[in-house]
Amino acid sequence: MQLLSLREQVQLRTGQDPFSQMMRADTGMEFETLGNIDSNDPAMEMSLTIEGLPNESNGQPPNPFAVVYIIIPPQQQNWLQHNHTEMVENNNNPHFLKTIGFGDSGGLEPTMRVKITVFHVKERMTGMMTQIGQVIFTLNDVLQTEDLSLKLALVGNDGTRVGMLSIVSWLNDTHGNTTNLSHDDEDVFTNIVPTIRGRTMSVKRRSKRLETLKPLCANITTRTFRFETNDSVKLLVHEYMAESKFAFDLPIKTLQLLIEEEKTRIKHLQDLGQLTGQWKAACAVYQDICMSTVTTYTQQMKYLHSYQGCSFKPSSKKADKELEFVPLNLHLQRMTVLNEATESWGAYDVITAGAFVAHSRRARNHGGLKSMLHKLQESYTPEGTLSKVSKVKRACDLVNCVHLLQGEINTLCDSVCHEALQGDGSSLQAATLELEQKVKDLVLDCQSPILQEVAAQLTELHEDSEALAEEQTKQRQGQESQVSPESGTGSAPQAMNWRWTGSCFIKSPTSEPWDMTRVNTEASLVCLTSMVEDLVLNKSGPLDQPKWLGEISPAVIKLKSFVEIICCKVTYFMSFLDLIEHKDNLKLFHSIKVRRDIVFSQALTSLVTGLVLHLNALIDNKQVLEQLATLGVVMEIEGLLSCHGDEIPMLEDMLVAVDDLSTVSFQLVLESTQRKSVQLSTNNFTRASLYPDLNRHHVCVTIPLPQASFEKLPDKLQKGDRVSVVPIFFNIGINELATLAEKFGSTSLQDKLNEESLGRMFRYVKEYENLYMHPQAGGGVGSIPSLMQQLHNNVYTKKSKNVEILHLGAELCRKLHGFRVTSCKSAKDRTAMAVTLEQAQILQREHNLASHVFMQCLDCFRSEGVRRENAFKNIGQRKYAFNSLQLLSFPKQYRPPNGTYGNVQN
């Protein structure tokens, strides 16, 4: 009892537990797998450097590793592990790159005692290490210095000095972006550091800029590092990982959109009227499939609405059917860099997400989406005997062309009315002439052979149905003599002219013959042009001109209505073509549709997450905003999937999902009380890309901006112009499965994907060079032309695991002001290696990171950065799911440091 009392008294007076210092010679390095208790938004941070550590008994420099403990006397009685640094290999004078944080946004406790214990790591894989020495101080000791720096002797177990610890610290500004604090800020400073109240001094302050992320992200994790450049200047690097607030919101809105698409398809099938024989049966099955899809999607949407789990989908839930529309492990990875000498600043974002795959729906029989679509397309009827283009592809192109012309015609009709209101005869004639040409183009499209063929086939079916109905009516009249001919013929509406809505019969908009619709459209155009000519030639007096608008308005309205009827009929006929082409493969067609919807939802959510964060970052860059309005925005996706085993269908799913993103555009609108969140909508354009689909339409993402941001947009964006998305997907497998594919299988799927992506990148770069690069601009190292040439050479060079393609694609994307997504199967392990490598490369390329620090920097990101926290969030362990044998097949720069990986349950 006396010994225990004496121990407590020593602790109260010194903050030290005398027995805790008597550590055994060897101890386990379990610190790396434990969580830290410091805040993600600390009030103060420290950078540690040690000089003069002794060699080991074998004469080799030690592998230093520092562990930080804290205690706040007298409330606390025992030292608590607070944080730790990274391990530095073979170094007597280690500069630890990872910083240590204290306090939080609520303030800092100056009486806190800090113990820093330095260990020599004997074996990182087993975690065995021995203590070198330690030092104890209070935070107040640091705060009382002029520049928040401190030098202390490191004391060994025998009481001798074993090195000198240097501490450089700064305060994090949680109230704004100021970098200095003087006596004018005394009230703010008093909250954070009460003990130096009243001092009129400047204190080093830094901002982590967390406030810019909080509106869009949740559960933000941060790490801070301090690196050295070739000029011996320090770089303060903040690493962030955050969950997207769109992770569940966007899939819900996507499901709403898909439900409306299915309901529209049901209506179009009902509009086909009364069919006979196989067509009637196929149409009924098709409608049943659509209704089943509506029911399933509605249930999933309700589940997501009521979901109470974490705000991202962890890899452990990748096979959950209820969450299949949610992207896997979606996070923002951000790195900010501050040069302490020049105060220059940069920020670099990457969206990390698991591959856009329908994990919950195994694809063993048909392969991935690409194989399934290929099988379906083999059943499509070609447009002609020698044509390789299917009727479905031509139908999608035709529908899009007709709706594009409709928009242009409506715009020109408005222009004609405007010129009539102005009374300008020459301008009115010019607008009318342009309108005439567009209407003629529309009528020409309506004479397309595929449209004529489908219209004739459907008309024939309706005639057969009418004949059958009349025959059945006559039979009933003969059997039921009490029924009069008038009542018998008038009791049922004709199938072709009427449609049952569920409560009553309504007149069908498609009852007019197709040829007559075209003739009426041409006649209405002739009527309008004749009227305009008469007005200009015979009624140009001062009293007549104000009446022009009133005279031509009826003719303009009539023309618009006939154009609308044409568009409705084209959609109607193409719905029948859709039924014709899929009637024998409805089960496969349904499987593809659902699988494609799932991966599209995941891809769209990742796109919106990256896009909104990207817009926030570049809203002050006028040139980049002009580029967005003119060329669209590049979304560069870096894939790490292999062309072997289960990852082949994953890669097939993903490439179809990325291709579908090319049908997405976005529109920036002024934020209002009614429009505060991102909204999704569709237009009349169908997917006519590499994998055409008459059932799904282009998606528009509406992004509201506050007035201050909206006013910075170019005029055409403020007026509602839409911005296109240019998705570019490069993939290189890096694991042992990729080795098997290269040696015993095939990488043709990956090779073709990279070649197509190169072409898409080349086209964008050419447009960019024509508009935004000076003709005399050089093509030196690091320039866009030079990078493009290097990328071309690497794509067409057969080289094992040529990750240089990924690096060049990422660098080009940033130079083209695009945004990036990095993905592997679960965005946890291989993705962690990729994003940390990119961060180190950016520091070296853009911020002059010292060459001798590169590998230490890379290991530090992987061992002490936020990606190990991502592993913990997904599987409950701070280890990457690799083993030593696997890593032998990885490119060297993609291998994590020892002790950070192991056989874990993935």
Buried (B, 14 or more C-beta within 10 A) or exposed (E): EEEEEEBEEBBEEEBBBEEBBEBEEEBEBEBBBEEBEBBBBBBBBBBBBBBEBBEBEEEEBBBBBBBBBBBBBEEBEEBEBBBBBBBBBEBBBBBBBBBBBBBBBEBBBBBBBBBBBBBBBBEBEEBBBBBBBBBBBBBBBBBBEEEBBBEBEBBBBEEEEBBBBBBBBBBBBBBEEEBEBEEEBBEBBBBBBBBBEEBEEEBBBBBBBBEBBEEBBBBBBBBBBBBBBEEEBBBBBBBBBBBBBBBBBBBBBBBBBBBBBBBBBBBBBBBBBBBBEEBBEBBEBBBEBBEEBBEBBBEBBEBBEEBEEEBBBBBBBBEBBEBBBBBBBBBBBBBBBBBBEEEEEEEBBBBBBBBBBBBBBEBEEBBBBBBBBEBBBEEBEEBEEEEEEBBBBBBBBBBBBBBBBBBBBBEBBEBBBBBBBEBBBEBBBBBBEBBBEBBEBBBEBBEBEBBBEBBEBBBEBBEBBBEBBEEEBEEEBEEEEEEEEEEBEEEEBBBBBBBEEEEEEEEBEBEEEBEEBBEBBBEBBEBBBEBBEEBBEEBEEEEEBEBBBEBBBEBBEBBBEBBBBBBBBBBBBBBBBBBBBBBEBBEBBBBBBBBBBBBBBBBBBBBBBBBBBBBBBBBEEEEBBBBBBBBBBBBBBBBBBBBBEBBBBBBBBBBBBBBBBBBBBBBBBBBEEEBEEBBBBBBBBBBBBBBBBBBBBBBBBBBBBEEEBBEBBBEEBBEEBBBBBBBBBBBBBBBBBBBBBBEEBEBEBBBEBBEBBBEBBEEBBEBBBEEBEEEEEEEEEEBBBBBBEBBBEBBEEEEEBBBBBBBBBBBBBBBBBBBBBBBBBBBBBBBBBBBBBBBBBBBBEBBBBBEEBBBBBBBBBBBBBBBBBBBBBBBEBBBBBBEEEBBEBBBEBBBBBBBBBBEBEB
